[in-house]
Amino acid sequence: MMAYSEDHIVLAAEYALGTLDADERAQVEAIMSIDKDFVAMVQAWEYRLGVLNQMVGSVEPRPEVWDRIRTAVGLAEPQEPLLLPEAPLPPPVASELVAAATAAENSNVIRLAIQLRRWRNIASFTSAIAAVLVAMIAVGIYQPDLLPEGIRPKPRTEVVEVKTPPAPAPPSAQYIAVLQKDGESPAFILTVDGATRNFTVRKVGAQPEPGRSYELWIVSDKLQRPRSLGVIGGSDFTARPVLSAYAPEVVNQATYAVTVEPEGGSPTGAATGPIVFTGKLIESVPPSAPAAAGPR
């Protein structure tokens, strides 16, 4: 396929648009009769610009429009012949120079007019192409089914990642001990959290003794002596974090005892009063556990 100049390409596009005059159309058709590649280029432009014909319907002007046009350009009535004044003849010596200068000036004016019309046609052609592209983009976004299948945008597939929230941590084990004397009614209930080993003492049936305090102790063969866990307060609940200092196996297997001490607790750090209540921890089953766990 031969290489074409910009003028040839513009001629092909203008021929497809129908903006050439009779002489230029004849020139293009003469080229098309001997050049198959130029014919293919014209057909390509006709295919590209065919969307304009599909989007804009033909409109036949009313008869009175032509009458107004003829009136506007002065053709409504018969015209008298136009008589031009005769120009004086140049001197015989300079006649050839004047003719040559006039011909050259006319040639420049004609060439400038042709270039001006060519660039005006290119600007109109570019604006038409831009309008077609804007229309095709808008149709492709809002009504893609109206476009030919070859230029119809393909549907996009989006992958959405669904993140599953992490499963909630299972509840920690809870341990409970009923502190009582010889199977009588419970005096205190001791509850221990298996994860933090914080404990809570709830007063149930123990009666306060004036001038005395109840003190809680942990007793284990892994400890050299009983260790105090503090005085049980006078309210219904007493919470302490002191069990976190002991290993889990010591906490779970120890015996818990309550003694009666002077008000404020033992002054020596060792039990001085009698042991009135005792008990051992058992594991209470959380609501989500499938089966009961045996006591330790």
Secondary structure, 3 states (H helix, E strand, C coil): CCCCCHHHHHHHHHHHHCCCCHHHHHHHHHHHHHCHHHHHHHHHHHHHHHHHHHHCCCCCCCHHHHHHHHHHCCCCCCCCCCCCCCCCCCCCCCHHHHHHHHHHHHHHHHHHHHHHHHHHHHHHHHHHHHHHHHHHHHHHHHCHHHCCHHHCCCCCCCCCCCCCCCCCCCCCCEEEEEEECCCCCCCEEEEEECCCCCEEEEECCCCCCCCEEEEEEEECCCCCCCEEEEECCCCCEEEECHHHHCCHHHHHHCEEEEEEEECCCCCCCCCCCCEEEEEECEEECCCCCCCCCCCC
